[in-house]
Amino acid sequence: MSLTRKIKTRTRLVKGWIMLYFGRATGNQQLESKGLASRPENNLKQRGGRTKGIFKR
């Protein structure tokens, strides 16, 4: 996985966590649900990059 793609994936992950916890802190359920919804997508992207790296070796 290229460096730019790693950075993009990590920023999406952090953005999801920020939305989740900010939504919980303010009581905004819509923001909290958006943060929760982004988690599986980001996890899959990270795992995809890891498995791609394994097969390159």
mmCIF entry with sequence, helices, sheets and N, C-alpha, C, O atoms, coordinates in Angstrom:
data_MODEL
# 
_entry.id   MODEL 
# 
_entity.id                         1 
_entity.type                       polymer 
_entity.pdbx_number_of_molecules   1 
# 
_entity_poly.entity_id                      1 
_entity_poly.type                           'polypeptide(L)' 
_entity_poly.nstd_linkage                   no 
_entity_poly.nstd_monomer                   no 
_entity_poly.pdbx_seq_one_letter_code       MSLTRKIKTRTRLVKGWIMLYFGRATGNQQLESKGLASRPENNLKQRGGRTKGIFKR 
_entity_poly.pdbx_seq_one_letter_code_can   MSLTRKIKTRTRLVKGWIMLYFGRATGNQQLESKGLASRPENNLKQRGGRTKGIFKR 
_entity_poly.pdbx_strand_id                 A 
# 
loop_
_entity_poly_seq.entity_id 
_entity_poly_seq.num 
_entity_poly_seq.mon_id 
_entity_poly_seq.hetero 
1 1  MET n 
1 2  SER n 
1 3  LEU n 
1 4  THR n 
1 5  ARG n 
1 6  LYS n 
1 7  ILE n 
1 8  LYS n 
1 9  THR n 
1 10 ARG n 
1 11 THR n 
1 12 ARG n 
1 13 LEU n 
1 14 VAL n 
1 15 LYS n 
1 16 GLY n 
1 17 TRP n 
1 18 ILE n 
1 19 MET n 
1 20 LEU n 
1 21 TYR n 
1 22 PHE n 
1 23 GLY n 
1 24 ARG n 
1 25 ALA n 
1 26 THR n 
1 27 GLY n 
1 28 ASN n 
1 29 GLN n 
1 30 GLN n 
1 31 LEU n 
1 32 GLU n 
1 33 SER n 
1 34 LYS n 
1 35 GLY n 
1 36 LEU n 
1 37 ALA n 
1 38 SER n 
1 39 ARG n 
1 40 PRO n 
1 41 GLU n 
1 42 ASN n 
1 43 ASN n 
1 44 LEU n 
1 45 LYS n 
1 46 GLN n 
1 47 ARG n 
1 48 GLY n 
1 49 GLY n 
1 50 ARG n 
1 51 THR n 
1 52 LYS n 
1 53 GLY n 
1 54 ILE n 
1 55 PHE n 
1 56 LYS n 
1 57 ARG n 
# 
_struct_asym.id          A 
_struct_asym.entity_id   1 
# 
loop_
_struct_conf.conf_type_id 
_struct_conf.id 
_struct_conf.pdbx_PDB_helix_id 
_struct_conf.beg_label_comp_id 
_struct_conf.beg_label_asym_id 
_struct_conf.beg_label_seq_id 
_struct_conf.pdbx_beg_PDB_ins_code 
_struct_conf.end_label_comp_id 
_struct_conf.end_label_asym_id 
_struct_conf.end_label_seq_id 
_struct_conf.pdbx_end_PDB_ins_code 
_struct_conf.beg_auth_comp_id 
_struct_conf.beg_auth_asym_id 
_struct_conf.beg_auth_seq_id 
_struct_conf.end_auth_comp_id 
_struct_conf.end_auth_asym_id 
_struct_conf.end_auth_seq_id 
_struct_conf.pdbx_PDB_helix_class 
_struct_conf.details 
_struct_conf.pdbx_PDB_helix_length 
HELX_P HELX_P1 AA1 LEU A 3  ? THR A 26 ? LEU A 3  THR A 26 1 ? 24 
HELX_P HELX_P2 AA2 GLN A 29 ? LYS A 56 ? GLN A 29 LYS A 56 1 ? 28 
# 
_struct_conf_type.id          HELX_P 
_struct_conf_type.criteria    ? 
_struct_conf_type.reference   ? 
# 
loop_
_atom_site.group_PDB 
_atom_site.id 
_atom_site.type_symbol 
_atom_site.label_atom_id 
_atom_site.label_alt_id 
_atom_site.label_comp_id 
_atom_site.label_asym_id 
_atom_site.label_entity_id 
_atom_site.label_seq_id 
_atom_site.pdbx_PDB_ins_code 
_atom_site.Cartn_x 
_atom_site.Cartn_y 
_atom_site.Cartn_z 
_atom_site.occupancy 
_atom_site.B_iso_or_equiv 
_atom_site.pdbx_formal_charge 
_atom_site.auth_seq_id 
_atom_site.auth_comp_id 
_atom_site.auth_asym_id 
_atom_site.auth_atom_id 
_atom_site.pdbx_PDB_model_num 
ATOM 1   N N  . MET A 1 1  ? 0.851   -1.163  0.000  1.00 0.00 ? 1  MET A N  1 
ATOM 2   C CA . MET A 1 1  ? 0.000   0.000   0.000  1.00 0.00 ? 1  MET A CA 1 
ATOM 3   C C  . MET A 1 1  ? 0.900   1.231   0.000  1.00 0.00 ? 1  MET A C  1 
ATOM 4   O O  . MET A 1 1  ? 1.876   1.305   0.746  1.00 0.00 ? 1  MET A O  1 
ATOM 5   N N  . SER A 1 2  ? 0.555   2.189   -0.847 1.00 0.00 ? 2  SER A N  1 
ATOM 6   C CA . SER A 1 2  ? 1.383   3.383   -0.935 1.00 0.00 ? 2  SER A CA 1 
ATOM 7   C C  . SER A 1 2  ? 1.193   4.258   0.304  1.00 0.00 ? 2  SER A C  1 
ATOM 8   O O  . SER A 1 2  ? 0.228   4.112   1.054  1.00 0.00 ? 2  SER A O  1 
ATOM 9   N N  . LEU A 1 3  ? 2.122   5.148   0.488  1.00 0.00 ? 3  LEU A N  1 
ATOM 10  C CA . LEU A 1 3  ? 2.102   6.020   1.654  1.00 0.00 ? 3  LEU A CA 1 
ATOM 11  C C  . LEU A 1 3  ? 0.863   6.917   1.658  1.00 0.00 ? 3  LEU A C  1 
ATOM 12  O O  . LEU A 1 3  ? 0.241   7.115   2.702  1.00 0.00 ? 3  LEU A O  1 
ATOM 13  N N  . THR A 1 4  ? 0.509   7.453   0.501  1.00 0.00 ? 4  THR A N  1 
ATOM 14  C CA . THR A 1 4  ? -0.670  8.336   0.449  1.00 0.00 ? 4  THR A CA 1 
ATOM 15  C C  . THR A 1 4  ? -1.941  7.574   0.781  1.00 0.00 ? 4  THR A C  1 
ATOM 16  O O  . THR A 1 4  ? -2.826  8.106   1.449  1.00 0.00 ? 4  THR A O  1 
ATOM 17  N N  . ARG A 1 5  ? -2.040  6.344   0.325  1.00 0.00 ? 5  ARG A N  1 
ATOM 18  C CA . ARG A 1 5  ? -3.229  5.549   0.630  1.00 0.00 ? 5  ARG A CA 1 
ATOM 19  C C  . ARG A 1 5  ? -3.283  5.206   2.116  1.00 0.00 ? 5  ARG A C  1 
ATOM 20  O O  . ARG A 1 5  ? -4.362  5.176   2.708  1.00 0.00 ? 5  ARG A O  1 
ATOM 21  N N  . LYS A 1 6  ? -2.126  4.948   2.718  1.00 0.00 ? 6  LYS A N  1 
ATOM 22  C CA . LYS A 1 6  ? -2.086  4.676   4.155  1.00 0.00 ? 6  LYS A CA 1 
ATOM 23  C C  . LYS A 1 6  ? -2.534  5.894   4.953  1.00 0.00 ? 6  LYS A C  1 
ATOM 24  O O  . LYS A 1 6  ? -3.270  5.776   5.933  1.00 0.00 ? 6  LYS A O  1 
ATOM 25  N N  . ILE A 1 7  ? -2.083  7.058   4.519  1.00 0.00 ? 7  ILE A N  1 
ATOM 26  C CA . ILE A 1 7  ? -2.462  8.294   5.207  1.00 0.00 ? 7  ILE A CA 1 
ATOM 27  C C  . ILE A 1 7  ? -3.954  8.556   5.072  1.00 0.00 ? 7  ILE A C  1 
ATOM 28  O O  . ILE A 1 7  ? -4.609  8.936   6.043  1.00 0.00 ? 7  ILE A O  1 
ATOM 29  N N  . LYS A 1 8  ? -4.495  8.354   3.876  1.00 0.00 ? 8  LYS A N  1 
ATOM 30  C CA . LYS A 1 8  ? -5.935  8.554   3.659  1.00 0.00 ? 8  LYS A CA 1 
ATOM 31  C C  . LYS A 1 8  ? -6.765  7.603   4.517  1.00 0.00 ? 8  LYS A C  1 
ATOM 32  O O  . LYS A 1 8  ? -7.762  8.002   5.117  1.00 0.00 ? 8  LYS A O  1 
ATOM 33  N N  . THR A 1 9  ? -6.343  6.351   4.565  1.00 0.00 ? 9  THR A N  1 
ATOM 34  C CA . THR A 1 9  ? -7.071  5.367   5.362  1.00 0.00 ? 9  THR A CA 1 
ATOM 35  C C  . THR A 1 9  ? -7.025  5.717   6.839  1.00 0.00 ? 9  THR A C  1 
ATOM 36  O O  . THR A 1 9  ? -8.031  5.606   7.541  1.00 0.00 ? 9  THR A O  1 
ATOM 37  N N  . ARG A 1 10 ? -5.861  6.137   7.311  1.00 0.00 ? 10 ARG A N  1 
ATOM 38  C CA . ARG A 1 10 ? -5.715  6.484   8.727  1.00 0.00 ? 10 ARG A CA 1 
ATOM 39  C C  . ARG A 1 10 ? -6.533  7.721   9.079  1.00 0.00 ? 10 ARG A C  1 
ATOM 40  O O  . ARG A 1 10 ? -7.126  7.783   10.156 1.00 0.00 ? 10 ARG A O  1 
ATOM 41  N N  . THR A 1 11 ? -6.570  8.714   8.176  1.00 0.00 ? 11 THR A N  1 
ATOM 42  C CA . THR A 1 11 ? -7.364  9.915   8.465  1.00 0.00 ? 11 THR A CA 1 
ATOM 43  C C  . THR A 1 11 ? -8.852  9.599   8.468  1.00 0.00 ? 11 THR A C  1 
ATOM 44  O O  . THR A 1 11 ? -9.598  10.170  9.263  1.00 0.00 ? 11 THR A O  1 
ATOM 45  N N  . ARG A 1 12 ? -9.302  8.699   7.592  1.00 0.00 ? 12 ARG A N  1 
ATOM 46  C CA . ARG A 1 12 ? -10.711 8.285   7.628  1.00 0.00 ? 12 ARG A CA 1 
ATOM 47  C C  . ARG A 1 12 ? -11.036 7.588   8.942  1.00 0.00 ? 12 ARG A C  1 
ATOM 48  O O  . ARG A 1 12 ? -12.109 7.784   9.513  1.00 0.00 ? 12 ARG A O  1 
ATOM 49  N N  . LEU A 1 13 ? -10.094 6.769   9.415  1.00 0.00 ? 13 LEU A N  1 
ATOM 50  C CA . LEU A 1 13 ? -10.289 6.071   10.678 1.00 0.00 ? 13 LEU A CA 1 
ATOM 51  C C  . LEU A 1 13 ? -10.406 7.061   11.827 1.00 0.00 ? 13 LEU A C  1 
ATOM 52  O O  . LEU A 1 13 ? -11.304 6.950   12.662 1.00 0.00 ? 13 LEU A O  1 
ATOM 53  N N  . VAL A 1 14 ? -9.510  8.015   11.868 1.00 0.00 ? 14 VAL A N  1 
ATOM 54  C CA . VAL A 1 14 ? -9.526  9.024   12.935 1.00 0.00 ? 14 VAL A CA 1 
ATOM 55  C C  . VAL A 1 14 ? -10.789 9.874   12.842 1.00 0.00 ? 14 VAL A C  1 
ATOM 56  O O  . VAL A 1 14 ? -11.389 10.213  13.861 1.00 0.00 ? 14 VAL A O  1 
ATOM 57  N N  . LYS A 1 15 ? -11.187 10.215  11.631 1.00 0.00 ? 15 LYS A N  1 
ATOM 58  C CA . LYS A 1 15 ? -12.405 11.007  11.432 1.00 0.00 ? 15 LYS A CA 1 
ATOM 59  C C  . LYS A 1 15 ? -13.628 10.256  11.973 1.00 0.00 ? 15 LYS A C  1 
ATOM 60  O O  . LYS A 1 15 ? -14.505 10.854  12.596 1.00 0.00 ? 15 LYS A O  1 
ATOM 61  N N  . GLY A 1 16 ? -13.675 8.954   11.729 1.00 0.00 ? 16 GLY A N  1 
ATOM 62  C CA . GLY A 1 16 ? -14.781 8.144   12.242 1.00 0.00 ? 16 GLY A CA 1 
ATOM 63  C C  . GLY A 1 16 ? -14.823 8.124   13.760 1.00 0.00 ? 16 GLY A C  1 
ATOM 64  O O  . GLY A 1 16 ? -15.890 8.244   14.361 1.00 0.00 ? 16 GLY A O  1 
ATOM 65  N N  . TRP A 1 17 ? -13.653 7.971   14.380 1.00 0.00 ? 17 TRP A N  1 
ATOM 66  C CA . TRP A 1 17 ? -13.589 7.964   15.840 1.00 0.00 ? 17 TRP A CA 1 
ATOM 67  C C  . TRP A 1 17 ? -13.991 9.317   16.415 1.00 0.00 ? 17 TRP A C  1 
ATOM 68  O O  . TRP A 1 17 ? -14.679 9.386   17.433 1.00 0.00 ? 17 TRP A O  1 
ATOM 69  N N  . ILE A 1 18 ? -13.558 10.399  15.753 1.00 0.00 ? 18 ILE A N  1 
ATOM 70  C CA . ILE A 1 18 ? -13.919 11.735  16.225 1.00 0.00 ? 18 ILE A CA 1 
ATOM 71  C C  . ILE A 1 18 ? -15.425 11.932  16.146 1.00 0.00 ? 18 ILE A C  1 
ATOM 72  O O  . ILE A 1 18 ? -16.039 12.447  17.081 1.00 0.00 ? 18 ILE A O  1 
ATOM 73  N N  . MET A 1 19 ? -16.019 11.523  15.031 1.00 0.00 ? 19 MET A N  1 
ATOM 74  C CA . MET A 1 19 ? -17.477 11.668  14.887 1.00 0.00 ? 19 MET A CA 1 
ATOM 75  C C  . MET A 1 19 ? -18.207 10.850  15.952 1.00 0.00 ? 19 MET A C  1 
ATOM 76  O O  . MET A 1 19 ? -19.186 11.314  16.537 1.00 0.00 ? 19 MET A O  1 
ATOM 77  N N  . LEU A 1 20 ? -17.729 9.643   16.194 1.00 0.00 ? 20 LEU A N  1 
ATOM 78  C CA . LEU A 1 20 ? -18.371 8.777   17.181 1.00 0.00 ? 20 LEU A CA 1 
ATOM 79  C C  . LEU A 1 20 ? -18.342 9.402   18.569 1.00 0.00 ? 20 LEU A C  1 
ATOM 80  O O  . LEU A 1 20 ? -19.382 9.531   19.214 1.00 0.00 ? 20 LEU A O  1 
ATOM 81  N N  . TYR A 1 21 ? -17.173 9.784   19.025 1.00 0.00 ? 21 TYR A N  1 
ATOM 82  C CA . TYR A 1 21 ? -17.062 10.303  20.388 1.00 0.00 ? 21 TYR A CA 1 
ATOM 83  C C  . TYR A 1 21 ? -17.629 11.703  20.540 1.00 0.00 ? 21 TYR A C  1 
ATOM 84  O O  . TYR A 1 21 ? -18.157 12.039  21.600 1.00 0.00 ? 21 TYR A O  1 
ATOM 85  N N  . PHE A 1 22 ? -17.532 12.524  19.509 1.00 0.00 ? 22 PHE A N  1 
ATOM 86  C CA . PHE A 1 22 ? -18.133 13.846  19.576 1.00 0.00 ? 22 PHE A CA 1 
ATOM 87  C C  . PHE A 1 22 ? -19.655 13.736  19.595 1.00 0.00 ? 22 PHE A C  1 
ATOM 88  O O  . PHE A 1 22 ? -20.332 14.492  20.292 1.00 0.00 ? 22 PHE A O  1 
ATOM 89  N N  . GLY A 1 23 ? -20.185 12.792  18.826 1.00 0.00 ? 23 GLY A N  1 
ATOM 90  C CA . GLY A 1 23 ? -21.628 12.546  18.841 1.00 0.00 ? 23 GLY A CA 1 
ATOM 91  C C  . GLY A 1 23 ? -22.108 12.060  20.200 1.00 0.00 ? 23 GLY A C  1 
ATOM 92  O O  . GLY A 1 23 ? -23.171 12.466  20.670 1.00 0.00 ? 23 GLY A O  1 
ATOM 93  N N  . ARG A 1 24 ? -21.326 11.193  20.830 1.00 0.00 ? 24 ARG A N  1 
ATOM 94  C CA . ARG A 1 24 ? -21.692 10.714  22.169 1.00 0.00 ? 24 ARG A CA 1 
ATOM 95  C C  . ARG A 1 24 ? -21.637 11.840  23.191 1.00 0.00 ? 24 ARG A C  1 
ATOM 96  O O  . ARG A 1 24 ? -22.512 11.952  24.050 1.00 0.00 ? 24 ARG A O  1 
ATOM 97  N N  . ALA A 1 25 ? -20.607 12.671  23.095 1.00 0.00 ? 25 ALA A N  1 
ATOM 98  C CA . ALA A 1 25 ? -20.434 13.747  24.075 1.00 0.00 ? 25 ALA A CA 1 
ATOM 99  C C  . ALA A 1 25 ? -21.530 14.795  23.970 1.00 0.00 ? 25 ALA A C  1 
ATOM 100 O O  . ALA A 1 25 ? -21.968 15.342  24.982 1.00 0.00 ? 25 ALA A O  1 
ATOM 101 N N  . THR A 1 26 ? -21.973 15.075  22.758 1.00 0.00 ? 26 THR A N  1 
ATOM 102 C CA . THR A 1 26 ? -22.985 16.113  22.571 1.00 0.00 ? 26 THR A CA 1 
ATOM 103 C C  . THR A 1 26 ? -24.401 15.553  22.559 1.00 0.00 ? 26 THR A C  1 
ATOM 104 O O  . THR A 1 26 ? -25.366 16.316  22.603 1.00 0.00 ? 26 THR A O  1 
ATOM 105 N N  . GLY A 1 27 ? -24.537 14.241  22.502 1.00 0.00 ? 27 GLY A N  1 
ATOM 106 C CA . GLY A 1 27 ? -25.856 13.636  22.453 1.00 0.00 ? 27 GLY A CA 1 
ATOM 107 C C  . GLY A 1 27 ? -26.453 13.635  21.053 1.00 0.00 ? 27 GLY A C  1 
ATOM 108 O O  . GLY A 1 27 ? -27.656 13.426  20.896 1.00 0.00 ? 27 GLY A O  1 
ATOM 109 N N  . ASN A 1 28 ? -25.637 13.864  20.040 1.00 0.00 ? 28 ASN A N  1 
ATOM 110 C CA . ASN A 1 28 ? -26.079 13.883  18.659 1.00 0.00 ? 28 ASN A CA 1 
ATOM 111 C C  . ASN A 1 28 ? -26.034 12.457  18.111 1.00 0.00 ? 28 ASN A C  1 
ATOM 112 O O  . ASN A 1 28 ? -24.962 11.952  17.776 1.00 0.00 ? 28 ASN A O  1 
ATOM 113 N N  . GLN A 1 29 ? -27.191 11.812  18.022 1.00 0.00 ? 29 GLN A N  1 
ATOM 114 C CA . GLN A 1 29 ? -27.238 10.416  17.607 1.00 0.00 ? 29 GLN A CA 1 
ATOM 115 C C  . GLN A 1 29 ? -26.886 10.221  16.140 1.00 0.00 ? 29 GLN A C  1 
ATOM 116 O O  . GLN A 1 29 ? -26.331 9.188   15.766 1.00 0.00 ? 29 GLN A O  1 
ATOM 117 N N  . GLN A 1 30 ? -27.203 11.198  15.312 1.00 0.00 ? 30 GLN A N  1 
ATOM 118 C CA . GLN A 1 30 ? -26.897 11.086  13.889 1.00 0.00 ? 30 GLN A CA 1 
ATOM 119 C C  . GLN A 1 30 ? -25.379 11.088  13.664 1.00 0.00 ? 30 GLN A C  1 
ATOM 120 O O  . GLN A 1 30 ? -24.865 10.294  12.876 1.00 0.00 ? 30 GLN A O  1 
ATOM 121 N N  . LEU A 1 31 ? -24.687 11.955  14.338 1.00 0.00 ? 31 LEU A N  1 
ATOM 122 C CA . LEU A 1 31 ? -23.237 12.024  14.221 1.00 0.00 ? 31 LEU A CA 1 
ATOM 123 C C  . LEU A 1 31 ? -22.585 10.763  14.783 1.00 0.00 ? 31 LEU A C  1 
ATOM 124 O O  . LEU A 1 31 ? -21.618 10.249  14.222 1.00 0.00 ? 31 LEU A O  1 
ATOM 125 N N  . GLU A 1 32 ? -23.116 10.284  15.876 1.00 0.00 ? 32 GLU A N  1 
ATOM 126 C CA . GLU A 1 32 ? -22.589 9.059   16.483 1.00 0.00 ? 32 GLU A CA 1 
ATOM 127 C C  . GLU A 1 32 ? -22.768 7.863   15.543 1.00 0.00 ? 32 GLU A C  1 
ATOM 128 O O  . GLU A 1 32 ? -21.862 7.042   15.403 1.00 0.00 ? 32 GLU A O  1 
ATOM 129 N N  . SER A 1 33 ? -23.926 7.767   14.904 1.00 0.00 ? 33 SER A N  1 
ATOM 130 C CA . SER A 1 33 ? -24.175 6.646   14.000 1.00 0.00 ? 33 SER A CA 1 
ATOM 131 C C  . SER A 1 33 ? -23.297 6.724   12.755 1.00 0.00 ? 33 SER A C  1 
ATOM 132 O O  . SER A 1 33 ? -22.896 5.688   12.223 1.00 0.00 ? 33 SER A O  1 
ATOM 133 N N  . LYS A 1 34 ? -22.991 7.926   12.281 1.00 0.00 ? 34 LYS A N  1 
ATOM 134 C CA . LYS A 1 34 ? -22.071 8.062   11.151 1.00 0.00 ? 34 LYS A CA 1 
ATOM 135 C C  . LYS A 1 34 ? -20.679 7.583   11.536 1.00 0.00 ? 34 LYS A C  1 
ATOM 136 O O  . LYS A 1 34 ? -20.000 6.939   10.737 1.00 0.00 ? 34 LYS A O  1 
ATOM 137 N N  . GLY A 1 35 ? -20.260 7.887   12.731 1.00 0.00 ? 35 GLY A N  1 
ATOM 138 C CA . GLY A 1 35 ? -18.964 7.427   13.209 1.00 0.00 ? 35 GLY A CA 1 
ATOM 139 C C  . GLY A 1 35 ? -18.910 5.918   13.334 1.00 0.00 ? 35 GLY A C  1 
ATOM 140 O O  . GLY A 1 35 ? -17.899 5.300   13.001 1.00 0.00 ? 35 GLY A O  1 
ATOM 141 N N  . LEU A 1 36 ? -19.989 5.322   13.811 1.00 0.00 ? 36 LEU A N  1 
ATOM 142 C CA . LEU A 1 36 ? -20.053 3.868   13.923 1.00 0.00 ? 36 LEU A CA 1 
ATOM 143 C C  . LEU A 1 36 ? -20.096 3.206   12.554 1.00 0.00 ? 36 LEU A C  1 
ATOM 144 O O  . LEU A 1 36 ? -19.504 2.145   12.356 1.00 0.00 ? 36 LEU A O  1 
ATOM 145 N N  . ALA A 1 37 ? -20.786 3.820   11.621 1.00 0.00 ? 37 ALA A N  1 
ATOM 146 C CA . ALA A 1 37 ? -20.925 3.241   10.285 1.00 0.00 ? 37 ALA A CA 1 
ATOM 147 C C  . ALA A 1 37 ? -19.606 3.246   9.524  1.00 0.00 ? 37 ALA A C  1 
ATOM 148 O O  . ALA A 1 37 ? -19.395 2.388   8.667  1.00 0.00 ? 37 ALA A O  1 
ATOM 149 N N  . SER A 1 38 ? -18.731 4.168   9.806  1.00 0.00 ? 38 SER A N  1 
ATOM 150 C CA . SER A 1 38 ? -17.471 4.245   9.066  1.00 0.00 ? 38 SER A CA 1 
ATOM 151 C C  . SER A 1 38 ? -16.438 3.241   9.568  1.00 0.00 ? 38 SER A C  1 
ATOM 152 O O  . SER A 1 38 ? -15.444 2.996   8.885  1.00 0.00 ? 38 SER A O  1 
ATOM 153 N N  . ARG A 1 39 ? -16.647 2.667   10.720 1.00 0.00 ? 39 ARG A N  1 
ATOM 154 C CA . ARG A 1 39 ? -15.651 1.752   11.288 1.00 0.00 ? 39 ARG A CA 1 
ATOM 155 C C  . ARG A 1 39 ? -15.412 0.494   10.458 1.00 0.00 ? 39 ARG A C  1 
ATOM 156 O O  . ARG A 1 39 ? -14.254 0.185   10.177 1.00 0.00 ? 39 ARG A O  1 
ATOM 157 N N  . PRO A 1 40 ? -16.451 -0.256  10.047 1.00 0.00 ? 40 PRO A N  1 
ATOM 158 C CA . PRO A 1 40 ? -16.181 -1.483  9.284  1.00 0.00 ? 40 PRO A CA 1 
ATOM 159 C C  . PRO A 1 40 ? -15.495 -1.205  7.949  1.00 0.00 ? 40 PRO A C  1 
ATOM 160 O O  . PRO A 1 40 ? -14.639 -1.976  7.515  1.00 0.00 ? 40 PRO A O  1 
ATOM 161 N N  . GLU A 1 41 ? -15.867 -0.111  7.304  1.00 0.00 ? 41 GLU A N  1 
ATOM 162 C CA . GLU A 1 41 ? -15.262 0.236   6.024  1.00 0.00 ? 41 GLU A CA 1 
ATOM 163 C C  . GLU A 1 41 ? -13.772 0.495   6.188  1.00 0.00 ? 41 GLU A C  1 
ATOM 164 O O  . GLU A 1 41 ? -12.965 0.020   5.389  1.00 0.00 ? 41 GLU A O  1 
ATOM 165 N N  . ASN A 1 42 ? -13.409 1.235   7.205  1.00 0.00 ? 42 ASN A N  1 
ATOM 166 C CA . ASN A 1 42 ? -12.003 1.544   7.434  1.00 0.00 ? 42 ASN A CA 1 
ATOM 167 C C  . ASN A 1 42 ? -11.217 0.308   7.829  1.00 0.00 ? 42 ASN A C  1 
ATOM 168 O O  . ASN A 1 42 ? -10.075 0.136   7.403  1.00 0.00 ? 42 ASN A O  1 
ATOM 169 N N  . ASN A 1 43 ? -11.812 -0.551  8.636  1.00 0.00 ? 43 ASN A N  1 
ATOM 170 C CA . ASN A 1 43 ? -11.113 -1.772  9.037  1.00 0.00 ? 43 ASN A CA 1 
ATOM 171 C C  . ASN A 1 43 ? -10.830 -2.661  7.836  1.00 0.00 ? 43 ASN A C  1 
ATOM 172 O O  . ASN A 1 43 ? -9.761  -3.264  7.742  1.00 0.00 ? 43 ASN A O  1 
ATOM 173 N N  . LEU A 1 44 ? -11.797 -2.746  6.908  1.00 0.00 ? 44 LEU A N  1 
ATOM 174 C CA . LEU A 1 44 ? -11.593 -3.560  5.719  1.00 0.00 ? 44 LEU A CA 1 
ATOM 175 C C  . LEU A 1 44 ? -10.485 -2.985  4.846  1.00 0.00 ? 44 LEU A C  1 
ATOM 176 O O  . LEU A 1 44 ? -9.681  -3.733  4.289  1.00 0.00 ? 44 LEU A O  1 
ATOM 177 N N  . LYS A 1 45 ? -10.438 -1.673  4.725  1.00 0.00 ? 45 LYS A N  1 
ATOM 178 C CA . LYS A 1 45 ? -9.402  -1.062  3.904  1.00 0.00 ? 45 LYS A CA 1 
ATOM 179 C C  . LYS A 1 45 ? -8.020  -1.305  4.497  1.00 0.00 ? 45 LYS A C  1 
ATOM 180 O O  . LYS A 1 45 ? -7.065  -1.554  3.760  1.00 0.00 ? 45 LYS A O  1 
ATOM 181 N N  . GLN A 1 46 ? -7.903  -1.236  5.813  1.00 0.00 ? 46 GLN A N  1 
ATOM 182 C CA . GLN A 1 46 ? -6.611  -1.488  6.444  1.00 0.00 ? 46 GLN A CA 1 
ATOM 183 C C  . GLN A 1 46 ? -6.199  -2.942  6.263  1.00 0.00 ? 46 GLN A C  1 
ATOM 184 O O  . GLN A 1 46 ? -5.039  -3.222  5.961  1.00 0.00 ? 46 GLN A O  1 
ATOM 185 N N  . ARG A 1 47 ? -7.120  -3.855  6.441  1.00 0.00 ? 47 ARG A N  1 
ATOM 186 C CA . ARG A 1 47 ? -6.794  -5.273  6.300  1.00 0.00 ? 47 ARG A CA 1 
ATOM 187 C C  . ARG A 1 47 ? -6.466  -5.620  4.857  1.00 0.00 ? 47 ARG A C  1 
ATOM 188 O O  . ARG A 1 47 ? -5.609  -6.464  4.592  1.00 0.00 ? 47 ARG A O  1 
ATOM 189 N N  . GLY A 1 48 ? -7.143  -4.974  3.934  1.00 0.00 ? 48 GLY A N  1 
ATOM 190 C CA . GLY A 1 48 ? -6.846  -5.207  2.525  1.00 0.00 ? 48 GLY A CA 1 
ATOM 191 C C  . GLY A 1 48 ? -5.426  -4.813  2.187  1.00 0.00 ? 48 GLY A C  1 
ATOM 192 O O  . GLY A 1 48 ? -4.748  -5.516  1.438  1.00 0.00 ? 48 GLY A O  1 
ATOM 193 N N  . GLY A 1 49 ? -4.977  -3.718  2.718  1.00 0.00 ? 49 GLY A N  1 
ATOM 194 C CA . GLY A 1 49 ? -3.599  -3.281  2.483  1.00 0.00 ? 49 GLY A CA 1 
ATOM 195 C C  . GLY A 1 49 ? -2.594  -4.208  3.124  1.00 0.00 ? 49 GLY A C  1 
ATOM 196 O O  . GLY A 1 49 ? -1.520  -4.439  2.570  1.00 0.00 ? 49 GLY A O  1 
ATOM 197 N N  . ARG A 1 50 ? -2.925  -4.737  4.275  1.00 0.00 ? 50 ARG A N  1 
ATOM 198 C CA . ARG A 1 50 ? -2.005  -5.663  4.955  1.00 0.00 ? 50 ARG A CA 1 
ATOM 199 C C  . ARG A 1 50 ? -1.874  -6.970  4.197  1.00 0.00 ? 50 ARG A C  1 
ATOM 200 O O  . ARG A 1 50 ? -0.767  -7.479  4.024  1.00 0.00 ? 50 ARG A O  1 
ATOM 201 N N  . THR A 1 51 ? -3.004  -7.523  3.739  1.00 0.00 ? 51 THR A N  1 
ATOM 202 C CA . THR A 1 51 ? -2.933  -8.795  3.017  1.00 0.00 ? 51 THR A CA 1 
ATOM 203 C C  . THR A 1 51 ? -2.251  -8.602  1.674  1.00 0.00 ? 51 THR A C  1 
ATOM 204 O O  . THR A 1 51 ? -1.554  -9.501  1.204  1.00 0.00 ? 51 THR A O  1 
ATOM 205 N N  . LYS A 1 52 ? -2.435  -7.461  1.057  1.00 0.00 ? 52 LYS A N  1 
ATOM 206 C CA . LYS A 1 52 ? -1.749  -7.195  -0.198 1.00 0.00 ? 52 LYS A CA 1 
ATOM 207 C C  . LYS A 1 52 ? -0.251  -7.172  0.022  1.00 0.00 ? 52 LYS A C  1 
ATOM 208 O O  . LYS A 1 52 ? 0.508   -7.655  -0.819 1.00 0.00 ? 52 LYS A O  1 
ATOM 209 N N  . GLY A 1 53 ? 0.184   -6.617  1.144  1.00 0.00 ? 53 GLY A N  1 
ATOM 210 C CA . GLY A 1 53 ? 1.605   -6.569  1.471  1.00 0.00 ? 53 GLY A CA 1 
ATOM 211 C C  . GLY A 1 53 ? 2.191   -7.943  1.752  1.00 0.00 ? 53 GLY A C  1 
ATOM 212 O O  . GLY A 1 53 ? 3.358   -8.202  1.462  1.00 0.00 ? 53 GLY A O  1 
ATOM 213 N N  . ILE A 1 54 ? 1.386   -8.804  2.309  1.00 0.00 ? 54 ILE A N  1 
ATOM 214 C CA . ILE A 1 54 ? 1.854   -10.174 2.616  1.00 0.00 ? 54 ILE A CA 1 
ATOM 215 C C  . ILE A 1 54 ? 2.176   -10.927 1.333  1.00 0.00 ? 54 ILE A C  1 
ATOM 216 O O  . ILE A 1 54 ? 3.184   -11.627 1.247  1.00 0.00 ? 54 ILE A O  1 
ATOM 217 N N  . PHE A 1 55 ? 1.307   -10.773 0.335  1.00 0.00 ? 55 PHE A N  1 
ATOM 218 C CA . PHE A 1 55 ? 1.505   -11.527 -0.911 1.00 0.00 ? 55 PHE A CA 1 
ATOM 219 C C  . PHE A 1 55 ? 2.622   -10.950 -1.771 1.00 0.00 ? 55 PHE A C  1 
ATOM 220 O O  . PHE A 1 55 ? 3.099   -11.623 -2.684 1.00 0.00 ? 55 PHE A O  1 
ATOM 221 N N  . LYS A 1 56 ? 3.047   -9.728  -1.502 1.00 0.00 ? 56 LYS A N  1 
ATOM 222 C CA . LYS A 1 56 ? 4.163   -9.144  -2.248 1.00 0.00 ? 56 LYS A CA 1 
ATOM 223 C C  . LYS A 1 56 ? 5.493   -9.738  -1.828 1.00 0.00 ? 56 LYS A C  1 
ATOM 224 O O  . LYS A 1 56 ? 6.448   -9.733  -2.604 1.00 0.00 ? 56 LYS A O  1 
ATOM 225 N N  . ARG A 1 57 ? 5.565   -10.244 -0.623 1.00 0.00 ? 57 ARG A N  1 
ATOM 226 C CA . ARG A 1 57 ? 6.836   -10.781 -0.100 1.00 0.00 ? 57 ARG A CA 1 
ATOM 227 C C  . ARG A 1 57 ? 7.253   -12.009 -0.783 1.00 0.00 ? 57 ARG A C  1 
ATOM 228 O O  . ARG A 1 57 ? 8.296   -12.574 -0.455 1.00 0.00 ? 57 ARG A O  1 
# 
